[in-house]
Amino acid sequence: MTRTSAAHERDRPEQRAVVAAVIERDGRFLAARRTAPPALAGRWEFPGGKTEPGEDDPAALRRECREELGVEIAVGPQVGPVYLVPGGTFEVRTYRAVLVAGEPAPIESHDELRWLVPGSPEVRELDWLEGDYVILDALEGVDRQDPESAADSALIRPNG
Ligand SMILES: Nc1nc2c([nH]c(=O)n2[C@H]2C[C@H](O)[C@@H](COP(=O)(O)OP(=O)(O)OP(=O)(O)O)O2)c(=O)[nH]1
């Protein structure tokens, strides 16, 4: 074990992996409003949850979306940074995904779903889980580490 990974293990002894899906369709992505636990109820997130032992990230996401939304998805590339949930217990990895069967419904864990246009005012009017804001930034092409990138993405316009 290298010194770096030893330090990593020591600093974050009980981290658990969480996966989240940005399900995209027709230029929109799916947002879901949580029903539990009470401290997080009413906050918006990307569908997903904790990975189970022996499950890779795509398999965990397919299972969560089947359970929570009643749909089958295909999982694409990772999007945005990996982040730690405040408290440090969970590490969240987010992936782009598309629907392959079914229409999402708030079957379990959520009481409302919305299809949102990245960058539209409605996105920022919702009360998201804290960590998800870096993913919203990534979907809008904004890198908060690099102030130049916001200006760069604003330049990429047809006729611009
Ligand atoms: N699903 C999901 N969880 C997120 C996101 N952002 C974020 O900070 N989290 C946090 C909330 C929770 O503390 C943790 C995931 O927990 P969860 O309650 O969704 O996991 P789960 O579905 O496996 O829950 P459970 O069956 O164990 O109750 O990660 C997100 O976009 N989606």
The ligand as an SDF file (V2000), in Angstrom:
LIG
                    3D

 32 34  0  0  0  0  0  0  0  0999 V2000
  -29.6710    9.1190   -4.2290 N   0  0  0  0  0  0  0  0  0  0  0  0
  -28.9460   10.2380   -4.0630 C   0  0  0  0  0  0  0  0  0  0  0  0
  -28.3430   10.4530   -2.8640 N   0  0  0  0  0  0  0  0  0  0  0  0
  -27.6450   11.5880   -2.7440 C   0  0  0  0  0  0  0  0  0  0  0  0
  -27.5130   12.5210   -3.7980 C   0  0  0  0  0  0  0  0  0  0  0  0
  -26.7610   13.5750   -3.3610 N   0  0  0  0  0  0  0  0  0  0  0  0
  -26.4380   13.3260   -2.0680 C   0  0  0  0  0  0  0  0  0  0  0  0
  -25.7940   14.0280   -1.3100 O   0  0  0  0  0  0  0  0  0  0  0  0
  -26.9800   12.0980   -1.6970 N   0  0  0  0  0  0  0  0  0  0  0  0
  -26.8660   11.5230   -0.3600 C   0  0  0  0  0  0  0  0  0  0  0  0
  -28.1790   11.4500    0.3800 C   0  0  0  0  0  0  0  0  0  0  0  0
  -27.9520   10.2950    1.3100 C   0  0  0  0  0  0  0  0  0  0  0  0
  -27.2510   10.7730    2.4530 O   0  0  0  0  0  0  0  0  0  0  0  0
  -27.0370    9.3760    0.5120 C   0  0  0  0  0  0  0  0  0  0  0  0
  -27.7540    8.3380   -0.3030 C   0  0  0  0  0  0  0  0  0  0  0  0
  -28.7110    7.7630    0.4240 O   0  0  0  0  0  0  0  0  0  0  0  0
  -30.0680    7.1630   -0.1720 P   0  0  0  0  0  0  0  0  0  0  0  0
  -31.0520    7.3040    0.9290 O   0  0  0  0  0  0  0  0  0  0  0  0
  -30.4430    7.7620   -1.4870 O   0  0  0  0  0  0  0  0  0  0  0  0
  -29.6300    5.6790   -0.4230 O   0  0  0  0  0  0  0  0  0  0  0  0
  -30.5730    4.4080   -0.5320 P   0  0  0  0  0  0  0  0  0  0  0  0
  -31.6210    4.6790   -1.5810 O   0  0  0  0  0  0  0  0  0  0  0  0
  -29.6730    3.2450   -0.7340 O   0  0  0  0  0  0  0  0  0  0  0  0
  -31.2710    4.4360    0.8800 O   0  0  0  0  0  0  0  0  0  0  0  0
  -31.7730    3.2750    1.8390 P   0  0  0  0  0  0  0  0  0  0  0  0
  -32.4370    2.2700    0.9540 O   0  0  0  0  0  0  0  0  0  0  0  0
  -30.5580    2.7950    2.5510 O   0  0  0  0  0  0  0  0  0  0  0  0
  -32.7210    4.0390    2.7380 O   0  0  0  0  0  0  0  0  0  0  0  0
  -26.3570   10.2070   -0.4300 O   0  0  0  0  0  0  0  0  0  0  0  0
  -28.1500   12.2850   -5.0310 C   0  0  0  0  0  0  0  0  0  0  0  0
  -28.0860   13.0600   -6.0030 O   0  0  0  0  0  0  0  0  0  0  0  0
  -28.8680   11.1230   -5.1090 N   0  0  0  0  0  0  0  0  0  0  0  0
  1  2  1  0
  2  3  2  0
  2 32  1  0
  3  4  1  0
  4  5  2  0
  4  9  1  0
  5  6  1  0
  5 30  1  0
  6  7  1  0
  7  8  2  0
  7  9  1  0
  9 10  1  0
 10 11  1  0
 10 29  1  0
 11 12  1  0
 12 13  1  0
 12 14  1  0
 14 15  1  0
 14 29  1  0
 15 16  1  0
 16 17  1  0
 17 18  2  0
 17 19  1  0
 17 20  1  0
 20 21  1  0
 21 22  2  0
 21 23  1  0
 21 24  1  0
 24 25  1  0
 25 26  2  0
 25 27  1  0
 25 28  1  0
 30 31  2  0
 30 32  1  0
M  END
$$$$
